[in-house]
Structure formats: C-alpha cells, structure tokens
Amino acid sequence: TGSVGSREPVLVDSKELKRALLEGGDGTVTEAGYFGSSGCQRFGVTHLPKDPNGAGVVICSPLGAELLRNNRREVVFSRRLAEAGFAVQRFHYLGAGHSDGSRREITVESMIEDTRLAAGHLSERAGTESLGFMGTRLGAMAGGEASNESGGPWGRWGPSPRGNRHIRDRLGA
C-alpha cells in the first residue's frame, strides 16, 4: 500500500476508510469513497482539477456488463475533463457496483435519484457553479432527466430507449 499523495496505489477497505486521495502528475486529485446516508451509500470517484473553471460533469454509467466494458473510457474521459479544469463525479447506482443495495431495487427512477445525489455531492465537494451530465446506455436516461431538471448540458453515448425493461433484461431482476 502507498501513502496518500504517493504514486503507489492506495488500497481502500470500504468498511474502514471513506476516502482515498490520489494526486495525479498533472496536479489533479482523485477521491474515491462513499456518499449518501448509512445503509444506502453510493460509491463514487471524484476528479478535482488543479485549476478549476467552476463547472462540473456527472458521469452516468450503464449497468451490468456494460458498466465493466465502459469503465476504462469513463476513467480516461474523467481525467481529461479534470485536466481541462472540470470537476467530475463518477458513481455506482444504489444496488450496482460497490454501492449498497440490491440490484433488484434498481429502477429508472432510483437511477435518476442517485444521479441527483451524485450531482449534489459534486457541487458540495468541488463548489461547482454549473453542472453537465454525460450518460451511456441506460445512464443516458438518468443523466438526461437530471439535465432537464438542472438546465445543464447533457451528452449521451448509445442511449437505451427501454428504461425499466432494459434493467430487467440486463440484470435478470
């Protein structure tokens, strides 16, 4: 294990540590940890820029195997955005990935609520003045709704038009 700020990886025990700080060679900082109330915490990764421009982007991931296939793209995209001055929030929905909950509880509505919470977490942590959303597949639906509510920009990659049916098909719920 490495120390905070070193170039060595920091291993995080999710039960004991709430956040790990990793500094990139470009001056950006990556924080991995949890947000939300006890028993329904969402796992998230926040990318903080060295020279913030006041704007942030919430990355709304897909679910299931698509989450795994898309993860590397999201990491690279988030790092590039942080290098350009944007604060970025990636997260796992309640019931998915490293977040609390059961995949059977995931609905489009719960994903939208999780996206709202992720946006609030990013705004609180980074002091962003404006937020945009980027979603892939089913995550595009959650990002689109959050964008409609906030008036911020929205980008999507391969959106899924089927909502809750897509969740049942992908997760077998």
N, C-alpha and C positions, 0 to 999 in steps of 0.2 A: 504494500500500500504506500502511497505517496502522501506528502503533506500538502495542505491547501496552498495553491499557487505554484506547485511544482509541475514539471512536465510529465511526471509519472502519474498513472491512473489513480484515482481515489475510489476505493471500494466503499459502497454505501449500504449499510444494513438498514433496511426500511423501517424496522421496528425501533431502532435506537437513534438514528440520525435523520433529521428532517431536511437537511440541505447540504450539498457539497458544492464548493466553489472551485471552478477550474478557469484559470486565466489562459487565454489564447496568446500566441506570439504577436498577434495584431492589436492587443490591448482590450479585446472584448472579454466578457466574463460570462460563463455558462453556469447557471444554478439548476441543480436537479433536486426535486423534493416534492412535497405534497401540499395541497391547498384544499380548503373545504372543512366542514365540521367533522368531528370524530365519528368514525363508523361509516362515513361516506366521503372519504378523501379521494381526490383525483391526483394522479401522478402527473407531474409536469416538468418541463425543462424550459427555463427562461434564458434567452440570449440577450445580454445587455451590451450595447455598443460603447466604445471608448468615447466617442464624440456624438452624443445623442442629438437627433434632429427633432425630437418631440413627437414623433409618430411611432406607432406600433403595428404589428401584424400578428393576428392569431391564426395559427395553422390548425385546420380542422381535418384530422386524419380519417382515412377509411377504417373499416372494421375487418376483423378476421385475418385471413391470409394476405389480403390486400394491405393491411397495416404493416405487416412484415416486409412485403415486397416494396412498399413505398417509403419505408423508414429512412433509408440512406439518402434518397432525394430530399426529404424534408430536412434532414440534418444539414446537408450541403446548402440548401436554399436558405435555411435559417441563419447559418454562419455568414453567408454572403450578404444577407439583409443587415445583420448586425455590423458587419464591416462597413456597410454603406450608411450607418447611423440609425437604423431602425431597431427598436426593441422588439423581440419576437417571443411568443408563447406557443410552445407545442404542448400537447397534453393527451392523456388517455381518458376516454369517457368512463363514467361510472359503470362498472361491470366489464370493462375491457382492459387489456394490457395489465399494468401494475396498479391500477386503481382498485378501490374497494368495490364490493357489489358482485352480483351475478350477471352473467351475460343474458339470462332470461329476462332481466329487468330493463334491458336496453330498448328504447323506442326512439322514434324521431324526436318526440317532444323532450325526452330526457337528454338527448344529444344537444338539442338547442339550449336547454337549461345549463348543461355543462359548458357549452361554448360561452354563454353569458358569464358564468363564473370564471372561466379562464380569462375572458376579456377584463373583468373586474380585477382579477389577480394581477394581470399585466399592468393595468393602469395604476394600481396601488404600488406595485413594486418598482415600476420604471417611471412613473409620473408622466405618462404619455398624454398628449393633448388631443390626438386623433388616432383612431384605430381603423385598420382594414382587416379583411378576412380572406383566407385562401383555403379552399377545400378540395379534397379529392374524393371522387365517387360519392358515397353517402355523406361524407363530411361536407361536401359542397352544399347539401341541403341545409345543414346546421349553420354553416357559415353564411349562406345566403339569407337566412331568416335573421340572424344576428346583425348582418349588414343592413337589412331593411329597417330594423329597429333603431340602429345607431346612426344611420345615414352615411356610414363609412363605405369605402370602396370594397369590392368583392371580386375575387378571382376564383375560377373553378377549373379542375382538371378531371375529365372523364366523369361527369356527374351521373348519378344513378337516379332515374326518374320514378322508382317504385317504392320508396320510403320504407314503411314498416314491413312490407312484404319482402323487400331486399334483406332486411335484418333477419327475418325468419329463415330465408333461403340460405344466407351466408353462415349463420351461427347455429342453425338447426334448433332455434328456440321455438 
